[in-house]
C-alpha cells in the first residue's frame, strides 16, 4: 500500500473509507496494486472499474477485484459469486478482504 500512502500524502486530503478499504485489498498483493494503480485517481477519488476489469488476471486476483468492487459500490459485481471466488485467493488477500469489510462497515 506504499503507493497509496505516498499519493495520499501528496494531496493532504484524507481518503474516504471506501477508498481506504479498496486499497487494503489491492495493497495486499504487490502485483495486484501495480496492475490497478494506473486506474485509481486519488485526487478525484475515482476508480476506473471498466479498465480494471479488462486486465487478464488469474482467478485469485480477479476475485480480489470483485471484492474490492463490492466494497466500493456496496453491490456485487455483475455475474460474480465472490464467496466461491474467494477460495482461489491467497490467504493474504482473504485476510485483506476481511479487514476491508470491517473498515467499510465501521467495525
Number of C-alpha atoms within 10 A of each C-alpha: 16 10 13 19 12 10 14 15 11 10 11 9 11 11 17 11 16 22 21 20 25 26 21 24 28 27 22 20 17 12 11 18 20 13 13 19 17 12 14 18 12 18 13 7 11 12 19 12 15 9 11 19 14 8 12 9 15 10 14 18 23 22 24 28 23 23 31 27 20 18 23 19 11 12 11 16 15 8 6 13 13 17 10 9 17 21 13 17 18 15 12 11 23 20 15 23 24 15 16 25 21 12 17 19 12 8 8
